[in-house]
């Protein structure tokens, strides 16, 4: 387990996006994962989508063989994905919503409306030894439902907070940040481990990293984009530095 109080999971999906644009083997997301690991990532996240638009089955095979840090396997709650997860038994499985037409994950999973189905869906994953995480909005009803179905971890969707910041709507940003803060504390009070992610950048990471209940941030698209300009190793190292500084400041 990581020595860091706040873990950094690096999502390497969009290395695969660039590779797939040409249909070849370069750039290799497994190479990116190893570089991120060497640069200070505590884990690697990869989302195997139903349409295989970026990460492929072969990438998951390669990551399971190559990594020495945990793999966080993001997937939709489908029978196909459950079978793949049960075959590989990754350290963590994060259940996310997925729509074919979306560019990226647009929101949190609707757990409360599908509580019974999701409870039965995650039970075999837990029995196989996977830590099950549910990707949800900062909503008390969804957190309570995630707790009831037996999830050990929730990952709070930070996309709205980051979008408001990028749009310059700082009142809405601060309101969303306060919701994230309150729901992180609420989830922690239920005994859930709290993660957060989606859209985080150098500008937006510090306030979330300072939440004492948050144990892990999962960050991908921004870091892969930043790697174009400064290289993947320095990009990850800078994110690690900002996270550590925010956590230290919050603890002071």
N, C-alpha and C positions, 0 to 999 in steps of 0.2 A: 504494500500500500504506500501511496505517496507520502513523503515527509512534509509536503506543503499543506498548510492549513486550508488554503483555497486551491483546488485543483484546476488545471487548464486542460480541457479536452479540445483538440484541434480537429475540425471537420475537413476531410480532404476530398469531399465530393467534387469540388469544382476544378481540381486538377484533372479529374476524369472528364469533366465537361469539355475542357480544352482539348484533351486527347481525342475525345469522340468527335469533335468538330472536323477532324481530318480522317478519322476512321482507322488510325494506326495504333501504335503501341506507346507513343511518346506525347506528352510527359506521363511518366509512370506514377500513379497515386501511391503505390507502395513505397517507392523511393521518397516521395514527399512525406509519407507517414514516418519513415525512419529519420529523416532530417528533422521533422518536428519533434520527435522523441528526443533526439540528441540536443535540440535547442531548449528543452525544458518542458515540453508537453508531458502531462501526467497520464494522458490517455488519448486515443484516436477515435473519432466518431466517423461513421460512414452510413449513409442512408441508401439502402437497396430499394429503389422504387419499383413499383410493379411494371412500369414501362422501360426500366433499365436506361433511363436517359443519361445517367452519368456513371455511377458505380455499377459494376457487373458482378455476376456470380463468381467469376474468376478472381476479381479483386478481393472479394470476401475470403476466398480460399487463400489467396496470397497474404492477406493481412493476418489471418489466423496463424499462418505458418511463420511470419516474419517478425511480428511484434513481441516485444518483451514488456510493454505497458498494456493495460487493459484495452479491449475493443468495446466501444459502445455502438451496438448495432441498432440503428434506427430503422423502423419498418412500420407498415400499415398492419392493421389487425385483420389479416387475411389468412386463410388456411395454407396457402403457398408459403407465405413468409414464416408462419409458425413452424412449418416443416423444416425450412432452411435453418432457422434459429435452433431448433432442437437437434439438428444434425451437427452444427458447429459448437453449440453451447458457449457462446461468447460470455465474457464477464458480465456485461450488462445488455439488456434489450430495452430500447426506448420506443414506446408505442406512439406513433404520430398520426395525425389525420393526413389524408392524401387524396387529391383530386387530379385527374389526368390533365385538366385544362390549366391548372395553376402553374406559375413559373417557379414558385417555391412554396414552402409550407406557410399558409396564410393565417393560421390561427391555431388555437389549442384544440385538443380533442374534446368532443362532447361526451363526457363520461356519464353524467347523470342520466341522460336519456337511454344509454346503452349499458347500464350497470350490470345487468344479469349476463348479457353476452360477453362483456369484457372480463367479468369475474371468471367465467368458464374458460375464456381464451388464454388468460395469463396463468392459470393454475398449472398447466403442464410445464410452462417455462420456469416457474418458480421451483417446481419439483425437480427440474433438470439442473438446478443450481444457478440459474441466471438471476441477476438482480433486475427486477422489472421497474422501469420508470415510465411515467405517463406525462406526456407533453401537454400542458394545459395553460389556459389564461389565468390571470391573477383573480380568480373568482372563488369565493368560499364554497359555493355549492359544488363546483367541480372538484375542489380539493377534498371535501368531505366524501364525495363519491369515490375518488381515487383511493382514499384511505379504506373505505368499506370493502372495495373489491380485492384488497390485499396487496396493492402496490407498496413497494418499500421506499420508492423515490418518486418525487414529482420534479419536472423541469418546467419552470415558469417561462412563458413566452414573453420575451422582451421586445418583440418587433414593434408594437405600437409605441412604446417609449422611444425607441430609436427613430421611428418614422417621424414622430412629433418633433424631435430634436432636429432632424435633417430639414424639416419644413419650416423651422424657426418658430413653431407654436410652443413657446416655452411654458405657458400656463397649462396646456394639455399635457405636455411632457412631464411637468412636475406632479400633476395629478396622477398620471399613470405610474410614475416612480413611487409615489406614496402608496398606491394600491399594491405594487410589487413588494414594497417594504412590509406592509401590514400582512399580506398573504404569506410571505416567507416566514414571518413570525408565527402566524396561525398554523401553517403546515408543520413547522417545527414542534409546536405545542402538541400536535397529534402524534408525534413520534416519527414523522416522515423525514427522510433526508431531502434537502432542498438543493436543486440545481437550477440554473437559469441559462438562457441563450436565445439567440436569433437577432441578427442585425447589429450586434455589439461592435463598436469601433474603439479606437484610441480615445476619442472624445467622449464616448458614452459609458465606457466600462467601469470607471472608478466608482460612481455612486452605487452600482449594483455589487461590485466587488467588496464594498465596505459593509454590506449587510452581514452581520455575524452569523446568521443562520444558513447562509448559502455556502455550500461545500464545494461546488464545481460550476465552472462556466464552460459552455461549449460554443466555440467560435470558429467559423470557417470561411465564409465568402469574403469577408473583409481581409483576413490574413492572406488568402490566396491572391486577392487583388493587390494588396500591398507588397507581396513578394515580387511582383513584376517590377516594382521600382527599387526595392532595397534588398531583395533576396529573401527566401523563406526563413532562413535561420535568424537573421536580424529582426525580421517581422515578428516572429514568435517570441524572441527574447525581449523585445520592447513591450509586447502585450503582457508577458510574464512580469516584467518590471513594474508596469502600471498597476497590475492586479495586486502585487505584493505591497506596493507603496500604499494603495488604497486600504488594504486590509490592516496594515500596520498603523495607518492614521486612524482608522476606525476603532482600533483596539487601544489607542493611546488615551 
